[in-house]
Amino acid sequence: MEMNEKAILQFKDLDISFRTNAGVVHAIRGVNIELRRGETVAIVGESGSGKSVTVKAAVGLLDGNATVNSGQILYRYKNDDGSEKVVDLLSMSKRELRRTVNGSHIAMVFQDPMTSLDPTMTIGKQIMEGILLHTDADRAAAHARALELLELVGITDAEKRMKNYPHQLSGGMRQRVVIAIALASDPDILICDEPTTALDVTIQARILELIRDVQSRLGLSVIYITHDLGVVAKVADYVNVMYAGKIIEVGTVNEIFYDPRHPYTWGLLAAMPDLETDDDRLVSIPGSPPNLLHEPVGDAFAPRNALALKIDEKADPPMFKVSDTHYAATWLLHPDAPKVEMPHELQERIERSRKEAERYQ
């Protein structure tokens, strides 16, 4: 299996469909994503673009009506003897994934901690469960490790909290517990699926800071799934912009925020609230994402794109290279395309953001 030697996880041409009563939904259409050791990759896009489905395929959490049509999800890990091994996660059964990969190598944090935690079990038991399952620790060692993890995620009076049930904790504390459970078996990769959506703004900032702190201390690789570009700006090294089951732009966080090339990315950035603008209107992308029951011909974003070309109606654009790390799937980057600049208002906003960032460097 060929895998980039710097990558720890690599999605290669992933293609997934779902059978529904209305027909077959082609939800994921040739997705390629690369995660390197110690780095953070964000997958951003509107609801329904395929962000969560993509990563759930890696941990065997796809619904029963899903079919993986093609592709690979390659994962590189170290054996006990220190040698490296590459496996295709899609070739493993759900049972095999749960026993050997989930938790111990790849852990996931979901957006609503109350759906992740068992209301009938104490916090301590839920953290210890993963430790006892994936390691050789006895109950005393698992208890000590659980206390250590609660302290790691910033929960004070850990011994007392071990005896609490989920309903006795605040939303922010519950999410910290979920992160502690995810870290219980020392995973290489942490997947965060909208980890702050259910929390208020001040708690969101603390949880993001916590994940960054834990990542730097433990050397984790992190995948963030979010529709919030504000979150992306705070945490990501690389950004994958997703639309209608495809990655339509990828680049470093600076390239996506300061030099975006896809009209959809322009729309997402323009839709972010901006306190400095004189305009009191909120910008939105016109129209709606396509219904993937009827797979679009050509560029899926064309019906919502005021700058669409005639070729957009006939052919899906390939990824055009902007730099060694920056690619975008838009015919506007073709050498023969008319020269089009991003909206003037967005240029001004990006320039303000750049100057503000320079002040804090």
N, C-alpha and C positions, 0 to 999 in steps of 0.2 A: 504494500500500500504506500503510494507516494504522498508524503506530507511535508509541508514546509518545515525545515529543520528548526526554525525559531518558534514555531507554533506549538501550543499545548492542546488546543482544540480547534478543529477546522471543519466547517460545513462546506461541502463540495457539491454544487449542482443539486441541492435538495429540492425535491418535487413531491408535494403531498396533495391528495384529494380527499374530500369527505362525501360519503353517500348520504343524501337527505331524501325526505319524501318528495321534495320538489325536483330532485335531480342531483347530479354530481357537481360539487363546488371545488374548483381547482384553486385551493387556498394558498399554496406555496409553489412558486413557479421559478425554479432554478436559482435558489439562494446560495450565495457564497459569502462566508464570514470567517475571519481568522482572529483567534485570540492568542496572544503571546504571554509567556510566563511573567507574572507580576504586573501586567498591564490591565487597564479597564477599557472595555469596549461597550459603547452604548448603541442600542437599537431603538430608533425613534420613528414615530409615525402615528397617524390617526388610529383610533380604535377600529379593529377589524382588518388592519393591514397585514396581519400575520406574524406579529412580533412574538407573542406568547407561544403560538403553535410551533414556531421554529425551534425554540429552546426546549419546549416540552418533548419534542422528538428525541432530544439528546438523553433525556432521563426516563424514557418509556412511559410518559404520562399522556400520550395521545388517546383520544376517545376511541371506542371500539369500531366506530364507523369510518375511521381514518385509514387510508391506504398510502404507503410510501411508494410512489411510482418509480423513483430513481434517486441516485445520489448517495453520498457517504457522510457520516459524521465521525471524523477521525480524532482519537484522543490518545495523547502520549503520556505515559506515566512510568514511574520507576518501580521495579520489582524489589523485593526485600533484599536481594543481593546487590542492588544498586544499578543493575542493567535496565536499559530503557525498552519499553514495548509500545507498539502502536496497535490500537484495536479500532475496528469500525463498530461504533455503538449500535448502529442499525442492524448489525448481524447478531446481536445478543437478544435473548428472550427477556421479557419483562421481569421474570423471576431472577434471571442471572444478573440483570442490571441492578435490581434491588439488593441482591446479596453482595455484589462485588464492586459496584460503582456508586450508586446513590448513597449519599451521606458520607461514605468513607473517602470518595474521590471528588464527587461533584455534589454540592448541596444547593438547595433552592430556598429563597425567602419570598413568600407571596405577599400580596398587597394588604390582605385583611388578616391580622393575626388571630382573630377569633375563629376563623375557619381553619386555621392551621393547628390550633391548640385544642386538646381534648378537655371539655369543661368538667369531666368527672375525675380527672387526675391532677394531683398537685404538680406545681411547676418542677419541683425537684425530681419527681418520678419521670416526668416527660423528658427532661434533659438526660437523666441517667439511662433511660431506655436505649437511646442511640449509642451511648458509650458501651453499655453491656453487649449490645448486638454486634458492634463493629470492631471491638477491641478485646483483648484478653483480660481486661481489668475486672477485679472482683467488686462486690458492692461497696466496700469501704473506699476503694480507690476511685470508683465511679462517683461516689458522693463527694469526695474531695475535688475531683475534676469538675463536677457540676458547680461547686462553690467558686472555684477558680474562674470558670466561664462566666458566671453571673457578675463577678467582680470585673472581668475583662470588658464586658459590655456596659459597665457603669452602673450596675444596680447595687446600691448600698444595703447594708444589713442583710447580706446574702443568705445567711443561715435561717433567718425568719422568712424570707421570701421563698425559700425552698418548700415551705409548708403551705404556701398560699395556693389558691385555685385561680385560674385565669380571670374570673369575674371580679376578683379582689384587687386587680391591678389596673392602672390607667392604660390607655391605648398605646402611649409611648413605651411604657414598661413592658407591655405584652410583646410589642415588636422587638424590643431588646432581648426578651426571652426567646423569641423565634430565631433571632440571629445567634444566640447562644446555642440553641439546639442544632442549628446548621453547622456551627463550628465544632460540635462535640467530638467528631471523629477526624479532626485535622484534614479537611478536604483541600485539594489543590485549587478548585474552582468554586466560586460562589456566584450563583445566578440570582439576581434580585429583580423580581417581576413587580414593577410599580410599588416598591417597598414603602413609600411614604404617602401614597394617595389617600389612605383613610385617616391621616393624621393632620392636625392643624399646623399652620406654617412654622411656628416656633419649634415644635417638636420635630417637624420634617428636617429642619436644619441640623438639629442635634443628631438625628438618626444618620443623616448623610455624613456628618463629621465622624460619627462612631464607626461607620463602615470603612471610611478612608483610613482612620487610625488603625483599625484592626487589620486592614489590608497591608499597610506599611509594616506593621509589627510581625505579621505572619507570612508575608510574601505571597499573598493570594492573588490569583487572576480573577477578575470580576467581569460579569456581563450584566449591564443594566438594561432593563426594558422599561421604556417610559414614553409618554406623549409630551412630557414637560421639558422643553428645551432649557429652562432655567436649571433643572437638575443636571442635565447633560453638561452644561457649562462648568458646573462645580466639580464633577467627578470623572469625566471621560478623558482618555488619551486619544481614542479613535471613535468616530461616529459613523454608524450605518443608517442612512435614511431609507425607510421602507415604505412602499406604496403598492397596494393591490397585489401583495404576495411576492414582490420583487425588491431587491436592493437597488435603488435608483441613484444614490450618491453615497460615496464613502471617502473619508479623509480624516486627517488629524482634527482635533477639536478646533484648532485655530483656522484651519482651511475651511471647515464647514461654517464657522461663525463669521469669519472675516473675508472669505473669498468663495461663497457658495456659487454653484454654477447651474443647478437645476431649478426651473421655475417653481417646482413644488417646495423645494427647500427655501426659496425666497418667500413663498407664501407662509410657511411655518414660522420663519423668523419675523416676518412682518406682523404676524398675528400675536406675537408676544406683547404683553402690556409694556408700555414705555412711559415712564413718568416725565421724561424730558420733552416729549413732543408737544407741539402747539395744538395738534389735532385731537379733539376729545372723542373721536370715533374709534371703535375697535375694528381692526381689519380682519376679514375672514376670507378663506379660499372659496370662491363661488362653486355651487354644485355639490355633488356627493360622490364618494368613491364608487367605482363600478360594481355591479352585481356579478360576482365571479361564477354564478350559475351559467352565465353566458359570457364566456371568456372574450375579452375585447380583442379586436383586430387592430394591430398597430400599437401605438403608445397608449397605455391605459389612462394616462393623465391628460391626453389631448382634449377631451370634451370640457375640461375645466381650465384649460390653458389658453389665455388670450394671445399667446405668442406661438401657438401651434402652427406647424408647417403642413403642407399638403402630404408630405411623406409620412407624417405622424398617423394619418388615417390608414396607411397601408402596411407599414413596417415598424416593428418594435425596435427602438434604437439600441445599439450595443453600448457597452461601457467605453466612453472616450477618455483617454488619459489626459489629465491636467498637469499632474506631477507624478513622481514615483509613488506617492502615497495617496493621491487624490484622483478619483475617477467619477464620472457622472454619465448617466444614460439619457442623453437628450440630443436630438438631431441639431440643436442650436450650436453644438460644439463641432459639427462637421465642417471641414475646411470650406465647403461650398455654400454653407448656410449664411444668411444675412447676419451682419454683426448686430447683436442685441445686448444692451446693458441692463442690469437689474434696475428695478424702480428707483427713482431718485430719492424717495423717502427712506427706502431701505439702506441706500448708500450712506445717507446722513446718519441714520441710526447706527450702522456698523462703525462709522468713523467716531461717533460719540462713545461707543462701547470700547473701541480700541484705545482712545485717550484715557478713559476711566481705568482700564486694565493697566495701562502704563503707570498711572499714578500709584497703584498698589504694588508695583514690582520693586 
